[in-house]
Amino acid sequence: MRRRAAWVGYDEMAATGVYGALLNETGELSLPPDGENEAAFFCSTLAGRDRVLDLGCGPGFPSVVLASSARTVCGIDAAPAMLGKAKEALARLGISNVRLIRAFADKLPFVACAFDGIAVCGTLGSLGNPGAVLRELARVAAPGALVASLEQDFRRRLSEGVPREERRVRRDRGRLELQVVRYLTDPYRIRYEYYVLDPASRSVQRLLECAASRSVETAPTEVSPSDLPREAVVDAFCEEEVQYDPELLRVALERAGFELVKQTTAISYGVPHIFSVFRRQS
């Protein structure tokens, strides 16, 4: 099974409209209550900073809200479709002090000490190997720079009864997939497995029947990869995302050269999250 970079999946979601709506029908910024709470965290932490980096800006959050509290913001993301949505949001909101760059988090195109503020909203939890990213983050952070970090608390989420494995069948642009999501420990990570199927295969008909009575394009299934004969699978690939609890996150940032300023946990969008502020050591 081949490994695929996580940003490719996010790019596909943005391109199909599954992910990334920041604006309402009239083109105004419209965040749900939890989004407002997250925005307040980033803005209050990074208010007054001259040069803020939004690491993994996605469709424009938190860049669009940081624009009013920081002098300049630079948002980077590896997914072109995400950046397209972010550019559209900035244009419609008339924001001019945010620039967007396509870049990879482990190879940032900036000089050392380029930023005095950094926003990291879920980005570390979407990476397969965050070590190189954290080293780059430390390189571009000026001494005393603040990092506002928001990541899910994976330990607490598992303790609240999240199933350790989920399986679903998905139709997408003429493609049929069996998707398996595994929630793993030692270390914490989420593994996504995708099995692209031949719809003409007889063994795949159970999956089609499972989804036939539903109006949605994705439906849960009891079928597992081991139930599929080899000839039914056209392609197979996976993604893995490292996850954290508060202590693991603290240790990871401290090893990279940051010190913890404060840290709290709270529910956001129905999932336990870690709200952390770190400072780049001199």
Backbone bond lengths (Angstrom), bond angles and torsions (degrees), N, CA, C in turn:
res aa  C-N    CA-C-N  psi(-1)  N-CA   C-N-CA  omega(-1)  CA-C   N-CA-C  phi
1 M - - - 1.469 - - 1.532 108.59 -
2 R 1.308 116.61 126.36 1.462 120.01 -177.93 1.528 111.10 -81.29
3 R 1.330 115.84 153.62 1.459 122.36 179.59 1.527 109.94 -94.83
4 R 1.312 117.02 135.32 1.458 121.73 178.52 1.518 109.67 -119.22
5 A 1.335 115.79 139.98 1.465 120.00 177.98 1.523 109.75 -64.87
6 A 1.337 116.73 140.15 1.461 121.14 -175.88 1.522 112.48 -61.64
7 W 1.348 117.27 -30.79 1.464 118.60 -176.24 1.531 111.77 -63.46
8 V 1.328 117.22 -25.82 1.463 120.05 179.69 1.525 110.09 -63.49
9 G 1.332 116.48 -43.04 1.459 120.01 178.06 1.515 112.36 -64.15
10 Y 1.338 117.11 -41.02 1.463 120.26 177.82 1.531 110.57 -65.34
11 D 1.314 116.18 -36.38 1.460 119.74 178.17 1.527 110.69 -63.66
12 E 1.325 116.81 -41.38 1.458 120.34 177.96 1.523 111.44 -64.06
13 M 1.324 117.25 -40.18 1.465 120.24 178.80 1.525 111.19 -64.48
14 A 1.324 116.47 -41.16 1.464 119.57 178.81 1.518 110.96 -66.19
15 A 1.330 117.24 -40.62 1.460 121.32 -177.69 1.527 111.83 -65.73
16 T 1.331 117.10 -31.27 1.463 120.74 -178.83 1.523 112.90 -94.49
17 G 1.335 117.26 0.63 1.458 120.30 177.31 1.504 114.88 82.38
18 V 1.351 117.91 7.72 1.459 120.87 -179.87 1.531 110.75 -72.49
19 Y 1.313 116.45 -27.52 1.458 121.17 -171.56 1.521 108.71 -138.18
20 G 1.315 116.35 138.64 1.442 117.10 166.68 1.510 119.10 118.42
21 A 1.347 119.69 15.82 1.463 119.92 -178.98 1.524 110.52 -87.36
22 L 1.341 116.93 115.81 1.461 121.61 175.81 1.522 111.98 -108.26
23 L 1.330 116.13 -20.07 1.458 121.38 -174.23 1.526 110.75 -108.81
24 N 1.344 115.50 150.09 1.458 118.97 175.50 1.527 109.83 -86.39
25 E 1.311 117.15 -174.19 1.463 121.31 -174.97 1.517 113.27 -63.95
26 T 1.328 117.48 -23.16 1.465 120.46 179.49 1.530 112.17 -93.66
27 G 1.340 116.90 5.74 1.455 120.27 177.45 1.506 115.10 83.77
28 E 1.327 117.75 14.31 1.455 121.62 178.74 1.523 110.29 -97.90
29 L 1.326 115.80 151.12 1.454 120.64 176.99 1.523 108.80 -64.29
30 S 1.333 116.08 127.85 1.463 120.36 -176.68 1.520 108.39 -139.05
31 L 1.326 115.84 102.74 1.462 121.10 -179.98 1.522 109.99 -109.15
32 P 1.324 117.98 139.41 1.467 120.36 173.29 1.514 110.01 -67.56
33 P 1.347 117.90 169.85 1.480 119.76 -177.28 1.519 114.01 -52.47
34 D 1.323 118.64 -43.38 1.458 119.60 -179.94 1.525 110.99 -66.45
35 G 1.327 117.04 -34.77 1.455 120.16 175.21 1.515 111.96 -64.18
36 E 1.322 116.08 -37.89 1.466 120.00 176.94 1.527 110.43 -64.13
37 N 1.326 116.40 -39.87 1.465 120.07 178.69 1.526 111.04 -64.62
38 E 1.321 116.82 -42.04 1.459 120.41 178.46 1.525 110.41 -65.33
39 A 1.330 116.80 -41.37 1.461 120.63 178.57 1.528 110.98 -60.56
40 A 1.337 116.49 -42.08 1.466 120.64 179.41 1.527 110.96 -62.73
41 F 1.320 117.04 -37.30 1.467 120.70 178.42 1.522 110.86 -63.31
42 F 1.320 117.68 -49.31 1.465 120.25 -178.49 1.523 111.24 -66.15
43 C 1.320 117.08 -43.65 1.468 119.76 -177.30 1.523 111.82 -67.63
44 S 1.322 117.91 -42.20 1.463 119.79 -178.89 1.529 111.03 -67.69
45 T 1.334 117.38 -34.46 1.459 120.64 -179.27 1.524 112.06 -72.36
46 L 1.326 116.52 -39.69 1.465 121.12 -171.60 1.527 113.27 -106.86
47 A 1.318 117.79 11.31 1.461 121.40 179.67 1.527 111.04 -58.78
48 G 1.333 116.15 134.00 1.452 121.88 176.40 1.513 114.91 83.61
49 R 1.321 118.27 -1.60 1.467 120.77 178.67 1.523 109.94 -72.96
50 D 1.317 116.82 144.61 1.462 121.33 -177.24 1.525 112.69 -80.07
51 R 1.317 116.97 -43.34 1.462 121.09 -172.45 1.535 108.25 -133.90
52 V 1.317 115.99 105.59 1.463 121.55 -176.29 1.525 109.65 -110.96
53 L 1.320 115.52 134.01 1.459 122.29 174.48 1.519 109.04 -102.98
54 D 1.327 116.78 126.93 1.465 122.29 172.11 1.524 106.56 -99.60
55 L 1.313 116.11 102.11 1.465 122.03 -174.40 1.523 109.88 -83.47
56 G 1.338 116.59 106.43 1.461 120.88 -176.25 1.515 110.20 80.39
57 C 1.326 115.96 62.13 1.470 121.11 -171.36 1.522 113.57 -73.37
58 G 1.342 118.01 -14.37 1.457 119.64 179.77 1.515 111.93 55.72
59 P 1.337 117.79 -133.45 1.466 120.91 -178.84 1.519 114.18 -79.86
60 G 1.355 116.72 9.35 1.458 118.90 174.86 1.508 115.70 122.65
61 F 1.323 117.93 6.37 1.460 120.05 178.68 1.523 109.46 -111.48
62 P 1.349 117.23 131.43 1.465 128.13 9.42 1.529 115.30 -95.59
63 S 1.325 118.96 14.75 1.469 120.50 -177.14 1.519 112.61 -52.35
64 V 1.335 117.19 -44.93 1.465 120.01 -173.39 1.521 111.97 -65.68
65 V 1.330 117.86 -30.41 1.464 119.18 178.97 1.525 111.15 -87.60
66 L 1.328 117.51 -28.12 1.463 120.36 178.08 1.523 111.71 -70.52
67 A 1.315 117.32 -20.33 1.469 120.94 -178.21 1.519 112.40 -58.46
68 S 1.322 117.44 -28.52 1.462 120.48 -177.67 1.521 112.94 -88.36
69 S 1.348 117.92 -9.98 1.460 119.43 -176.87 1.525 113.40 -119.16
70 A 1.332 118.24 -12.85 1.464 122.33 177.34 1.524 108.85 -118.43
71 R 1.338 116.53 155.45 1.473 118.67 -177.74 1.518 111.01 -69.99
72 T 1.324 117.61 -47.65 1.463 121.18 176.89 1.526 109.02 -138.18
73 V 1.335 115.73 149.54 1.458 122.34 179.22 1.519 108.07 -133.13
74 C 1.328 116.20 138.45 1.458 121.68 173.42 1.524 107.89 -122.05
75 G 1.326 116.40 118.00 1.451 121.30 178.30 1.516 110.74 -101.40
76 I 1.321 116.87 131.46 1.461 119.86 176.98 1.521 109.35 -122.51
77 D 1.327 115.48 146.91 1.458 121.48 175.47 1.522 107.52 -156.93
78 A 1.330 116.19 152.60 1.465 120.34 178.78 1.520 112.47 -88.60
79 A 1.334 117.93 -14.71 1.466 122.34 -173.99 1.523 110.85 -94.39
80 P 1.333 118.79 111.78 1.473 120.58 -178.63 1.529 114.05 -58.39
81 A 1.325 117.72 -39.57 1.462 119.30 -179.27 1.521 111.31 -66.11
82 M 1.322 117.32 -35.52 1.462 120.42 175.23 1.524 110.25 -62.84
83 L 1.320 116.72 -46.30 1.455 119.89 179.29 1.520 111.49 -62.38
84 G 1.325 116.98 -34.70 1.460 120.22 176.82 1.516 111.15 -61.10
85 K 1.320 116.96 -42.75 1.462 120.28 177.61 1.522 111.22 -66.25
86 A 1.333 116.45 -38.67 1.459 119.94 179.02 1.531 111.07 -64.87
87 K 1.329 116.38 -42.47 1.464 119.79 178.92 1.523 111.20 -62.85
88 E 1.330 116.44 -40.17 1.467 120.28 177.93 1.520 110.86 -62.69
89 A 1.343 116.83 -42.82 1.461 120.15 179.81 1.524 111.31 -63.41
90 L 1.332 117.04 -44.07 1.465 120.32 179.87 1.524 111.07 -62.29
91 A 1.326 116.53 -42.14 1.458 120.57 -179.00 1.526 111.36 -64.86
92 R 1.316 116.42 -43.89 1.465 119.66 -177.12 1.515 112.08 -71.49
93 L 1.336 116.53 -27.01 1.458 120.04 178.71 1.528 112.24 -90.43
94 G 1.333 117.54 -5.43 1.458 121.45 178.49 1.516 113.66 69.93
95 I 1.316 117.52 32.02 1.467 122.01 -178.78 1.526 109.38 -90.07
96 S 1.325 116.82 126.72 1.468 120.54 -174.94 1.523 114.31 -116.66
97 N 1.330 118.41 -7.73 1.468 119.81 -176.83 1.533 112.41 -101.71
98 V 1.328 116.50 19.42 1.462 122.05 175.58 1.522 108.41 -120.76
99 R 1.324 116.91 127.51 1.454 120.26 173.01 1.524 108.93 -115.19
100 L 1.320 114.87 150.50 1.454 121.12 -176.06 1.518 109.96 -120.21
101 I 1.322 116.24 138.37 1.459 121.84 -178.54 1.529 108.53 -135.69
102 R 1.318 115.95 135.69 1.469 118.52 171.02 1.521 107.64 -81.10
103 A 1.312 116.01 120.09 1.468 121.27 -178.32 1.513 108.78 -156.84
104 F 1.326 114.75 160.37 1.456 121.34 177.82 1.523 109.16 -100.80
105 A 1.324 115.50 137.86 1.464 120.45 -171.33 1.517 113.04 -65.00
106 D 1.331 117.77 -23.22 1.466 119.28 179.76 1.522 112.79 -90.53
107 K 1.342 117.28 0.58 1.472 122.05 177.12 1.524 108.60 -143.54
108 L 1.305 116.09 70.48 1.458 120.76 -174.53 1.529 110.84 -73.07
109 P 1.335 117.67 133.42 1.470 121.32 -176.36 1.528 112.78 -86.81
110 F 1.322 117.04 50.50 1.457 121.40 -177.14 1.534 109.69 -133.20
111 V 1.324 114.47 153.76 1.464 119.64 176.47 1.519 109.53 -73.23
112 A 1.305 116.40 165.67 1.462 121.43 178.10 1.524 110.50 -62.29
113 C 1.323 116.01 145.48 1.475 123.15 175.83 1.525 112.60 60.86
114 A 1.320 116.84 33.19 1.467 120.91 -174.79 1.532 113.78 -76.98
115 F 1.346 118.54 -20.28 1.469 120.66 -171.84 1.522 110.71 -129.93
116 D 1.340 114.79 143.28 1.461 119.44 174.40 1.522 112.05 -106.29
117 G 1.320 116.84 6.25 1.459 122.53 175.34 1.514 109.76 -154.33
118 I 1.317 117.11 142.46 1.460 121.49 -179.30 1.522 108.90 -139.36
119 A 1.321 115.79 132.09 1.462 122.43 175.30 1.524 108.55 -109.44
120 V 1.328 115.84 129.57 1.464 121.40 179.32 1.527 106.95 -128.98
121 C 1.321 116.10 101.91 1.463 121.08 -174.88 1.526 109.92 -110.73
122 G 1.317 116.53 91.19 1.455 121.46 177.82 1.512 115.14 76.62
123 T 1.313 117.41 0.86 1.467 120.14 -174.31 1.521 112.61 -70.57
124 L 1.318 117.80 -42.51 1.463 119.50 -178.58 1.527 110.76 -62.01
125 G 1.330 116.89 -33.20 1.455 121.43 178.85 1.505 114.10 -81.18
126 S 1.324 117.97 8.31 1.464 120.75 175.00 1.523 111.02 -118.27
127 L 1.345 115.99 16.23 1.458 121.01 -176.17 1.525 110.80 -112.77
128 G 1.312 115.06 144.69 1.453 119.74 176.33 1.514 112.83 -83.68
129 N 1.345 117.15 -29.42 1.461 121.84 -179.12 1.525 108.93 -140.59
130 P 1.329 117.59 84.04 1.468 120.10 -173.81 1.516 115.14 -75.21
131 G 1.339 118.87 -8.99 1.453 120.16 -176.36 1.514 113.19 -57.83
132 A 1.341 117.08 -47.52 1.464 121.05 179.83 1.519 111.13 -65.23
133 V 1.328 116.88 -34.30 1.468 120.69 179.27 1.522 110.49 -66.55
134 L 1.315 116.94 -43.09 1.460 119.81 179.95 1.523 111.63 -65.71
135 R 1.322 116.79 -35.22 1.475 118.92 175.86 1.528 110.87 -64.69
136 E 1.328 116.80 -40.56 1.460 120.46 176.92 1.526 111.38 -66.48
137 L 1.317 115.61 -37.56 1.461 119.91 178.32 1.524 110.15 -62.02
138 A 1.331 116.55 -42.41 1.465 120.11 178.44 1.530 111.22 -66.50
139 R 1.312 116.89 -34.10 1.470 120.11 -178.87 1.524 111.59 -66.60
140 V 1.336 117.35 -42.34 1.471 119.60 -174.98 1.521 112.88 -88.17
141 A 1.335 117.34 -6.03 1.464 121.02 178.59 1.519 110.25 -86.88
142 A 1.321 116.50 127.14 1.460 120.78 176.82 1.531 109.78 -71.72
143 P 1.322 118.32 154.39 1.466 119.63 175.63 1.533 110.79 -54.29
144 G 1.321 116.43 130.41 1.454 121.17 -178.03 1.514 114.38 86.76
145 A 1.326 118.32 -4.25 1.465 121.08 178.85 1.525 110.23 -61.11
146 L 1.329 115.91 142.14 1.460 121.22 178.33 1.526 110.15 -97.33
147 V 1.321 115.45 141.73 1.462 122.29 175.33 1.522 108.16 -117.27
148 A 1.322 116.75 120.86 1.460 122.53 172.68 1.519 107.20 -98.14
149 S 1.321 116.40 115.46 1.461 121.90 -173.27 1.523 110.43 -119.83
150 L 1.328 115.59 134.38 1.459 121.62 177.12 1.530 108.63 -131.51
151 E 1.332 116.59 113.92 1.462 122.02 179.70 1.524 108.66 -138.00
152 Q 1.321 116.35 153.60 1.450 117.99 178.25 1.531 110.71 -71.03
153 D 1.333 115.64 146.99 1.457 122.18 176.37 1.526 107.39 -87.83
154 F 1.320 116.07 95.02 1.457 120.68 -170.55 1.530 111.87 -68.21
155 R 1.324 117.30 -37.42 1.467 119.85 179.06 1.520 110.77 -60.95
156 R 1.316 116.07 -46.36 1.468 119.84 -179.50 1.526 110.76 -67.65
157 R 1.326 117.09 -37.03 1.456 119.52 179.51 1.527 110.59 -63.58
158 L 1.320 117.27 -42.81 1.463 119.61 178.33 1.520 111.11 -65.23
159 S 1.331 117.00 -37.24 1.469 120.22 -179.27 1.514 112.06 -67.99
160 E 1.329 117.55 -18.49 1.463 121.00 -179.95 1.527 112.42 -91.73
161 G 1.334 115.96 13.17 1.458 119.03 169.20 1.513 116.38 93.18
162 V 1.310 118.56 23.82 1.462 120.07 174.93 1.529 108.99 -64.97
163 P 1.345 118.48 130.53 1.469 119.39 176.82 1.525 110.15 -57.17
164 R 1.334 116.75 140.79 1.451 120.23 -178.38 1.532 112.14 -75.59
165 E 1.331 117.17 -13.78 1.467 119.94 177.60 1.521 109.32 -150.52
166 E 1.318 116.25 137.01 1.459 122.63 176.23 1.519 108.79 -128.35
167 R 1.327 116.55 139.65 1.464 121.10 178.82 1.526 109.02 -129.72
168 R 1.323 115.07 138.22 1.458 119.60 178.13 1.522 109.71 -150.24
169 V 1.324 114.19 156.64 1.456 120.87 175.01 1.521 107.55 -106.71
170 R 1.329 116.04 139.41 1.463 120.23 -174.26 1.519 110.63 -136.75
171 R 1.325 115.65 132.68 1.456 121.73 171.64 1.525 107.34 -101.70
172 D 1.304 116.51 129.78 1.460 119.59 -177.95 1.515 109.43 -148.51
173 R 1.321 116.39 113.70 1.463 123.05 176.48 1.534 111.78 49.40
174 G 1.328 114.58 47.92 1.450 119.61 177.55 1.512 114.95 82.03
175 R 1.332 117.27 0.09 1.454 121.45 -178.75 1.522 109.46 -107.22
176 L 1.311 116.20 139.90 1.454 121.81 177.67 1.524 108.66 -110.49
177 E 1.339 116.56 129.48 1.454 121.35 -177.23 1.524 111.08 -131.13
178 L 1.308 115.57 144.01 1.453 121.97 161.98 1.520 106.10 -98.61
179 Q 1.332 116.22 122.12 1.455 121.15 -178.89 1.523 109.47 -111.55
180 V 1.319 116.04 132.63 1.457 121.94 178.60 1.524 108.11 -123.48
181 V 1.329 116.34 126.65 1.460 121.61 177.91 1.525 107.29 -114.68
182 R 1.320 116.51 123.37 1.459 121.82 -179.16 1.533 109.57 -117.00
183 Y 1.337 115.82 130.57 1.458 122.53 178.16 1.529 107.40 -102.31
184 L 1.324 116.27 112.32 1.458 122.03 -166.56 1.520 111.94 -117.26
185 T 1.326 115.38 156.58 1.458 121.89 176.66 1.530 109.32 -123.07
186 D 1.329 115.07 171.00 1.482 122.33 177.98 1.519 114.27 54.67
187 P 1.303 121.59 61.43 1.464 127.00 0.56 1.535 111.46 -89.11
188 Y 1.346 114.73 172.94 1.461 119.71 175.91 1.521 109.82 -65.83
189 R 1.306 116.34 131.14 1.461 120.25 174.74 1.523 109.64 -166.82
190 I 1.318 115.27 159.71 1.466 122.33 172.83 1.520 106.83 -113.22
191 R 1.303 116.35 127.88 1.462 121.65 179.40 1.529 108.05 -112.65
192 Y 1.327 115.30 123.53 1.463 122.33 176.88 1.525 108.34 -105.98
193 E 1.322 116.43 125.14 1.459 121.15 177.02 1.524 109.21 -116.83
194 Y 1.324 115.95 134.65 1.461 122.06 -178.13 1.531 108.69 -123.86
195 Y 1.323 115.18 125.30 1.459 121.50 178.17 1.527 107.31 -117.20
196 V 1.326 116.16 107.32 1.466 121.07 179.11 1.523 107.87 -81.36
197 L 1.332 116.61 125.75 1.459 121.64 -168.58 1.518 112.88 -110.85
198 D 1.285 114.51 153.28 1.468 122.47 174.17 1.526 108.17 -86.02
199 P 1.339 118.35 109.36 1.472 119.76 -176.10 1.521 113.34 -64.35
200 A 1.337 117.25 -16.56 1.463 120.20 179.10 1.527 112.17 -81.90
201 S 1.335 116.76 -11.81 1.461 119.58 -178.80 1.523 110.66 -70.71
202 R 1.312 116.99 135.62 1.462 121.49 -177.97 1.525 111.21 -61.92
203 S 1.303 116.50 -37.32 1.462 119.30 -177.72 1.525 113.43 -68.92
204 V 1.329 115.99 -16.17 1.468 120.13 -179.51 1.524 111.02 -84.45
205 Q 1.295 118.91 -13.28 1.453 121.58 -175.45 1.529 112.44 -60.78
206 R 1.331 117.82 -30.40 1.464 119.34 177.76 1.524 111.31 -62.77
207 L 1.318 115.88 -37.05 1.458 119.81 177.33 1.513 111.00 -66.48
208 L 1.323 116.28 -41.80 1.456 120.07 178.93 1.525 111.13 -64.04
209 E 1.329 116.53 -40.51 1.455 120.56 179.25 1.521 110.78 -66.61
210 C 1.341 116.12 -34.15 1.460 120.88 179.26 1.522 111.06 -61.07
211 A 1.316 116.38 -39.22 1.466 121.07 -176.40 1.528 112.91 -93.78
212 A 1.334 117.90 -8.40 1.466 120.24 -170.92 1.518 113.33 -63.88
213 S 1.328 117.29 -34.70 1.461 120.04 -175.61 1.520 112.89 -86.67
214 R 1.309 117.32 3.42 1.460 121.00 -176.97 1.528 110.61 -108.51
215 S 1.312 114.68 145.97 1.463 118.93 179.59 1.524 111.63 -84.55
216 V 1.331 117.35 -14.34 1.459 120.68 -178.92 1.517 110.11 -84.41
217 E 1.324 115.33 162.79 1.457 120.39 -179.50 1.525 112.39 -87.11
218 T 1.324 116.73 -10.53 1.459 121.08 179.46 1.519 109.14 -125.14
219 A 1.332 116.58 135.15 1.455 120.51 -179.34 1.521 109.85 -142.10
220 P 1.340 117.51 143.87 1.466 119.56 177.01 1.523 110.48 -67.13
221 T 1.329 115.57 153.87 1.456 120.58 -179.96 1.521 110.04 -146.13
222 E 1.315 116.19 154.44 1.457 122.35 175.08 1.519 111.56 -91.68
223 V 1.321 117.31 -8.36 1.460 121.42 -178.41 1.525 109.49 -69.54
224 S 1.320 116.80 134.98 1.456 121.84 177.65 1.528 109.59 -112.87
225 P 1.333 117.75 163.36 1.471 119.49 179.51 1.528 113.40 -56.15
226 S 1.319 116.66 -32.67 1.467 119.10 -179.69 1.527 112.75 -68.30
227 D 1.338 117.13 -16.83 1.458 120.43 177.89 1.523 112.57 -78.97
228 L 1.320 117.09 -12.23 1.459 121.50 -173.52 1.520 110.77 -95.58
229 P 1.326 118.18 129.12 1.473 119.27 172.15 1.520 110.12 -69.37
230 R 1.316 116.13 154.16 1.459 121.09 -174.76 1.525 112.08 -56.99
231 E 1.327 117.35 -38.22 1.462 119.83 -175.99 1.532 113.15 -70.03
232 A 1.331 117.60 -14.22 1.462 120.44 179.31 1.524 112.18 -81.87
233 V 1.348 117.64 -16.16 1.464 122.09 -176.42 1.519 109.59 -98.49
234 V 1.326 115.94 114.10 1.459 121.83 -179.67 1.527 110.87 -79.96
235 D 1.329 116.56 -37.60 1.459 121.71 -178.43 1.517 107.74 -154.18
236 A 1.317 117.27 155.88 1.460 121.86 177.47 1.525 108.80 -147.95
237 F 1.330 116.34 131.06 1.454 120.47 179.04 1.521 108.68 -148.73
238 C 1.310 116.35 165.17 1.457 120.55 -176.68 1.528 110.30 -142.26
239 E 1.325 114.74 162.27 1.455 123.76 172.67 1.518 107.58 -133.99
240 E 1.309 117.51 146.54 1.461 121.31 174.65 1.519 109.83 -130.54
241 E 1.328 115.19 136.77 1.449 121.09 -179.97 1.534 109.21 -123.61
242 V 1.319 116.60 123.78 1.463 121.55 177.66 1.529 109.01 -70.96
243 Q 1.306 116.81 139.49 1.458 122.38 -178.80 1.531 110.44 -121.73
244 Y 1.347 115.60 169.02 1.460 120.35 -171.40 1.521 111.85 -137.96
245 D 1.320 114.55 159.01 1.454 122.15 159.05 1.532 105.72 -117.07
246 P 1.320 119.40 174.32 1.474 118.73 -175.34 1.520 114.57 -55.24
247 E 1.329 118.26 -41.74 1.453 120.82 -177.76 1.523 111.40 -68.77
248 L 1.319 117.84 -43.94 1.465 120.66 179.40 1.524 111.11 -62.60
249 L 1.331 116.11 -38.49 1.463 119.20 178.82 1.520 110.58 -65.59
250 R 1.327 116.15 -43.45 1.472 119.94 178.86 1.521 110.63 -59.77
251 V 1.315 116.56 -47.90 1.459 120.68 -178.08 1.527 111.09 -61.71
252 A 1.342 117.11 -42.96 1.469 121.00 -178.94 1.522 111.23 -61.63
253 L 1.332 117.96 -43.25 1.466 120.62 -179.53 1.519 111.42 -72.85
254 E 1.314 117.22 -36.74 1.469 119.14 179.17 1.521 110.99 -66.41
255 R 1.306 117.99 -38.50 1.462 120.52 177.17 1.523 111.67 -63.19
256 A 1.329 116.50 -28.70 1.459 120.85 -179.93 1.519 112.74 -83.47
257 G 1.348 118.16 -7.29 1.457 120.36 177.29 1.514 114.98 110.07
258 F 1.332 117.64 18.71 1.464 121.73 178.24 1.526 109.43 -113.96
259 E 1.324 115.74 152.64 1.459 120.42 175.40 1.534 109.04 -115.28
260 L 1.328 115.69 143.72 1.454 120.61 -179.06 1.520 110.39 -75.27
261 V 1.340 116.09 129.75 1.457 122.19 176.03 1.523 110.21 -96.00
262 K 1.327 116.48 -49.83 1.464 120.78 176.20 1.524 108.91 -160.00
263 Q 1.328 114.73 158.37 1.462 119.51 -176.52 1.531 109.06 -155.68
264 T 1.330 115.75 131.68 1.455 121.37 175.93 1.526 108.66 -137.29
265 T 1.319 117.10 162.92 1.463 121.46 174.72 1.521 108.82 -121.61
266 A 1.323 115.51 145.42 1.463 121.34 -179.86 1.518 108.95 -159.32
267 I 1.309 115.84 159.32 1.466 121.12 176.49 1.521 109.02 -79.39
268 S 1.317 116.24 131.15 1.459 121.77 174.56 1.521 108.15 -138.40
269 Y 1.318 116.29 125.43 1.466 121.90 -175.88 1.529 111.48 54.21
270 G 1.330 116.21 37.14 1.448 121.32 175.45 1.506 115.74 79.98
271 V 1.346 117.80 3.31 1.462 122.14 -175.94 1.528 109.15 -125.67
272 P 1.340 119.27 136.36 1.469 120.34 176.73 1.527 110.75 -62.30
273 H 1.331 116.56 131.60 1.460 122.05 -179.30 1.528 110.91 -126.84
274 I 1.325 114.28 155.11 1.467 122.44 176.63 1.531 108.00 -106.09
275 F 1.316 116.89 117.16 1.460 122.76 175.53 1.526 107.03 -99.07
276 S 1.330 116.88 112.36 1.464 120.64 -174.64 1.517 111.23 -127.48
277 V 1.332 114.80 147.31 1.459 121.41 171.73 1.532 107.11 -123.56
278 F 1.328 116.14 126.33 1.459 122.63 178.11 1.527 108.95 -120.90
279 R 1.329 115.61 157.42 1.458 121.86 176.98 1.536 108.94 -124.34
280 R 1.340 115.86 135.26 1.455 119.80 175.77 1.517 109.43 -69.47
281 Q 1.320 115.04 126.07 1.459 119.52 179.27 1.525 110.53 -72.33
282 S 1.291 116.66 152.98 1.463 122.22 -179.20 1.537 110.13 -72.15
